[in-house]
């Protein structure tokens, strides 16, 4: 996995996409559509809930904890740490999670050290998946960020030779709610995510459109009962 030379801005103007070929934009739309429309209710049937923290968005944690507390069959709650340079950063501790509603602590695994970047969060998730024998996961993230997280974890899995079912579970948050770190709304942050979805496959950070298609073909062929509950 290669490194990104410099962080891309979170707020990107529409004009930045003026010269992007239509087929590349279509590939992003395809990924967003096919990932976000995977059955969310399947999250109650997975081995582990995964939540990457960041941007001061405690609603990611609150929703993940809610799913965890209401699903006793789920064996693990994996919480990835974030960048200590963020203005809203706070240490990731069990006490902090208890303040957000956590009661069931057996099976909760926290990433001890802060990390920079979704790619390093994903690498930690894959390490925990292998070490704990986790067979399926649900990714709990804010809607504007969820597809990139999904593709980042998929890329980390592929690079590590791991294949497992992943269910997306968007956080229930209004699209115009200000994100604590920047004050920008989810609406405002979509363009920045699209710019990353366009650039990051070539830099080795997220799965390519071809890898995603192959993965979704496998997921639906091999794990339809998990997805549908049939």
C-alpha positions in Angstrom: 0.0 0.0 0.0 1.5 3.3 -1.1 1.3 6.5 0.9 -0.7 9.6 -0.2 1.7 12.5 -0.9 -0.6 15.0 0.9 -4.0 15.0 2.4 -6.8 16.0 0.0 -9.1 18.8 1.2 -12.4 17.9 2.8 -14.3 20.6 1.1 -14.0 20.5 -2.7 -15.8 22.8 -5.2 -17.9 21.3 -7.9 -15.6 22.8 -10.5 -12.9 20.3 -9.5 -14.8 17.6 -11.3 -15.2 19.5 -14.6 -12.5 17.5 -16.4 -13.2 14.1 -14.9 -14.2 11.5 -17.5 -17.8 10.4 -17.4 -16.8 6.7 -17.0 -14.8 7.4 -13.8 -17.7 9.4 -12.3 -20.0 6.6 -13.3 -17.8 4.1 -11.5 -18.0 6.1 -8.3 -21.8 6.3 -8.6 -21.9 2.6 -9.2 -19.8 1.9 -6.0 -22.0 4.2 -3.9 -25.2 2.7 -5.2 -24.2 -1.0 -4.8 -22.5 -0.6 -1.4 -25.1 1.6 0.3 -28.0 -0.6 -0.9 -26.6 -3.8 0.6 -29.2 -5.0 3.2 -28.5 -3.0 6.4 -30.6 -5.3 8.6 -28.0 -8.0 8.1 -25.9 -6.1 10.6 -27.7 -8.0 13.3 -26.3 -11.3 12.0 -22.6 -10.6 11.8 -19.8 -11.6 14.1 -18.5 -8.1 14.7 -19.6 -4.4 14.6 -16.8 -2.2 13.4 -16.7 1.6 13.9 -13.8 3.8 12.8 -13.9 7.0 14.9 -13.0 10.5 13.7 -14.1 14.1 13.0 -15.5 14.3 16.5 -18.6 12.3 15.4 -19.7 10.6 18.6 -22.9 9.6 16.7 -20.8 6.9 15.0 -20.0 5.4 18.5 -23.6 5.9 19.7 -25.1 4.1 16.8 -22.5 1.3 16.9 -23.1 0.8 20.7 -26.8 0.7 20.1 -26.4 -2.1 17.6 -24.0 -3.9 19.9 -26.2 -3.7 23.0 -29.3 -4.9 21.1 -27.5 -7.8 19.4 -26.2 -10.3 21.9 -25.3 -12.7 19.2 -22.7 -10.3 17.8 -19.4 -11.4 19.4 -17.2 -8.3 19.0 -17.3 -4.6 18.9 -14.1 -3.2 17.2 -13.5 0.5 17.6 -10.7 2.0 15.5 -8.8 5.0 16.9 -8.3 8.2 14.9 -5.9 11.1 14.3 -4.7 12.9 17.5 -4.1 16.0 15.4 -7.9 16.5 15.0 -9.1 19.4 17.1 -12.0 17.2 18.5 -9.8 14.2 19.3 -10.3 12.5 22.6 -8.6 9.4 23.9 -10.5 6.2 23.1 -11.4 4.5 26.4 -14.0 2.2 27.8 -15.1 4.9 30.2 -15.8 7.2 27.2 -17.9 4.4 25.6 -19.7 3.8 28.8 -20.7 7.4 28.8 -22.3 6.8 25.4 -24.3 3.8 26.6 -21.9 0.9 26.5 -22.9 -1.8 29.1 -21.6 -5.1 27.5 -17.8 -4.9 27.6 -16.9 -8.5 26.9 -15.8 -8.6 23.3 -15.1 -4.9 23.0 -11.7 -4.3 21.4 -10.3 -0.7 21.2 -7.4 0.3 19.0 -5.0 1.5 21.7 -2.8 3.9 19.7 -4.1 6.9 17.7 -3.6 6.5 13.9 -3.7 8.8 10.9 -5.8 7.9 8.0 -8.6 5.5 7.2 -6.1 3.1 5.6 -4.4 2.5 9.0 -7.7 2.0 10.7 -8.6 -0.6 8.1 -5.3 -2.4 8.5 -5.9 -2.6 12.3 -9.5 -4.0 11.6 -8.1 -6.7 9.4 -5.5 -7.6 12.0 -8.2 -8.0 14.6 -10.4 -10.0 12.2 -7.6 -12.5 11.7 -6.5 -12.7 15.3 -10.1 -13.2 16.7 -11.4 -15.5 13.9 -14.1 -13.1 12.9 -16.2 -14.3 10.0 -18.3 -11.2 9.1 -18.5 -7.6 10.0 -20.8 -4.6 9.9 -19.2 -1.2 9.3 -20.9 1.7 11.2 -20.0 5.1 9.7 -21.6 8.4 8.7 -23.3 8.1 5.3 -21.0 10.6 3.5 -17.9 8.5 4.6 -19.2 5.0 4.5 -18.4 3.9 0.9 -14.8 5.0 1.2 -14.5 3.1 4.5 -16.0 0.0 2.9 -13.6 0.2 -0.1 -10.7 0.8 2.2 -11.4 -2.2 4.4 -12.0 -4.3 1.3 -8.6 -3.3 -0.1 -6.9 -4.1 3.2 -8.6 -7.5 3.3 -7.5 -8.2 -0.3 -4.0 -7.2 0.5 -3.9 -9.5 3.5 -5.5 -12.4 1.7 -8.7 -12.2 3.8 -12.2 -12.4 2.4 -15.2 -12.0 4.6 -18.8 -10.6 4.3 -19.1 -6.9 5.1 -22.4 -5.1 5.7 -22.6 -1.3 5.5 -24.6 0.3 8.3 -25.0 4.1 7.8 -25.3 6.1 11.0 -28.7 7.7 11.5 -27.7 11.4 11.3 -29.3 14.3 9.4 -27.3 15.2 6.2 -27.3 18.9 7.2 -26.0 18.2 10.8 -22.7 20.0 11.3 -19.7 17.7 11.7 -17.9 18.7 14.9 -14.4 18.8 13.5 -15.1 21.2 10.6 -18.6 22.5 11.1 -19.4 21.3 7.6 -22.5 19.3 6.9 -22.6 15.8 5.4 -23.9 17.4 2.2 -20.7 19.6 2.0 -18.4 16.7 2.6 -19.6 14.5 -0.2 -17.5 16.2 -2.9 -14.3 15.6 -0.9 -15.2 12.0 -0.5 -15.8 11.7 -4.3 -12.4 13.2 -5.0 -10.8 10.5 -2.8 -12.9 7.7 -4.4 -11.6 8.9 -7.8 -7.9 9.2 -6.8 -7.3 6.5 -4.1 -7.7 3.3 -6.2 -4.6 4.3 -8.2 -2.7 5.0 -5.0 -3.5 1.7 -3.4 -5.7 2.9 -0.6 -9.1 1.6 -1.7 -10.5 -1.2 -3.8 -10.8 -0.6 -7.5 -14.2 -0.8 -9.3 -13.2 -4.2 -10.7 -12.3 -5.5 -7.2 -15.6 -4.3 -5.8 -17.6 -5.9 -8.6 -15.7 -9.2 -8.0 -16.3 -9.0 -4.3 -20.0 -8.2 -4.5 -20.4 -11.1 -7.0 -18.8 -13.4 -4.4 -20.8 -11.8 -1.5 -24.2 -12.4 -3.1 -23.3 -15.9 -4.4 -21.8 -17.2 -1.1 -23.5 -15.2 1.6 -27.1 -14.5 0.5 -28.6 -16.0 3.7 -26.5 -13.6 5.8 -27.6 -10.6 3.6 -31.3 -11.5 3.4 -32.0 -13.6 6.5 -33.5 -16.3 4.3 
